[in-house]
Amino acid sequence: MIDTMKLKGIISERGLSQRKVAKSMGMTEKTFYGKMKKGVFDSDEMQQMIDLLKIENPMEIFFANVGA
């Protein structure tokens, strides 16, 4: 499961909004917010965010044991 709180933090640290990330990824805000709420992105979307947000430790975010 994705650690959406960490992902939101990185989006903010990079001076972006979820709206801008969604647009950069070619998806609607509604789709992006829905994926964030569920904590589910496919591997291509994860890679897009890693590249866009320059995420150094993607395992911490995309393969987190949230609530475990």
C-alpha positions as CSV (number, residue, x, y, z in Angstrom):
1,M,0.0,0.0,0.0
2,I,1.2,3.5,-0.8
3,D,2.0,5.9,2.1
4,T,-0.1,8.8,0.8
5,M,0.9,11.1,3.6
6,K,4.6,10.8,2.6
7,L,3.6,11.2,-1.0
8,K,1.6,14.4,-0.2
9,G,4.5,15.7,1.7
10,I,6.9,15.2,-1.2
11,I,4.4,16.9,-3.6
12,S,4.3,19.9,-1.2
13,E,8.1,19.9,-0.7
14,R,8.5,20.2,-4.5
15,G,6.2,23.2,-4.6
16,L,3.5,21.3,-6.5
17,S,-0.1,20.6,-5.9
18,Q,-1.9,17.3,-6.5
19,R,-3.7,19.1,-9.3
20,K,-0.4,19.9,-11.1
21,V,0.9,16.4,-10.6
22,A,-2.3,14.9,-12.0
23,K,-2.1,17.2,-15.0
24,S,1.6,16.4,-15.6
25,M,0.7,12.7,-15.5
26,G,-2.1,13.2,-18.0
27,M,-5.0,12.3,-15.7
28,T,-7.9,14.2,-14.3
29,E,-7.8,15.5,-10.8
30,K,-10.8,13.3,-9.9
31,T,-8.9,10.2,-11.1
32,F,-5.7,11.3,-9.2
33,Y,-7.6,12.0,-6.0
34,G,-9.4,8.7,-6.2
35,K,-6.1,6.8,-6.6
36,M,-4.6,8.8,-3.7
37,K,-7.7,8.0,-1.5
38,K,-7.4,4.2,-2.3
39,G,-3.6,4.3,-2.2
40,V,-3.4,2.5,-5.5
41,F,-1.3,3.5,-8.6
42,D,-0.1,1.2,-11.3
43,S,3.6,0.7,-12.0
44,D,3.8,3.2,-14.9
45,E,2.1,5.9,-12.7
46,M,4.5,5.2,-9.9
47,Q,7.4,5.6,-12.2
48,Q,6.0,8.9,-13.6
49,M,5.8,10.2,-10.0
50,I,9.3,9.0,-9.1
51,D,10.7,10.9,-12.1
52,L,8.5,14.0,-11.8
53,L,9.0,14.4,-8.1
54,K,12.6,13.1,-8.1
55,I,11.8,10.6,-5.3
56,E,15.0,9.2,-3.9
57,N,13.6,6.3,-1.9
58,P,10.5,5.1,-3.7
59,M,10.2,1.9,-1.7
60,E,9.4,3.9,1.4
61,I,6.4,5.5,-0.3
62,F,5.1,3.0,-2.9
63,F,5.7,-0.2,-0.9
64,A,5.0,1.0,2.6
65,N,3.4,-1.1,5.3
66,V,1.0,1.6,6.3
67,G,-0.8,0.7,9.5
68,A,1.1,-2.5,9.9
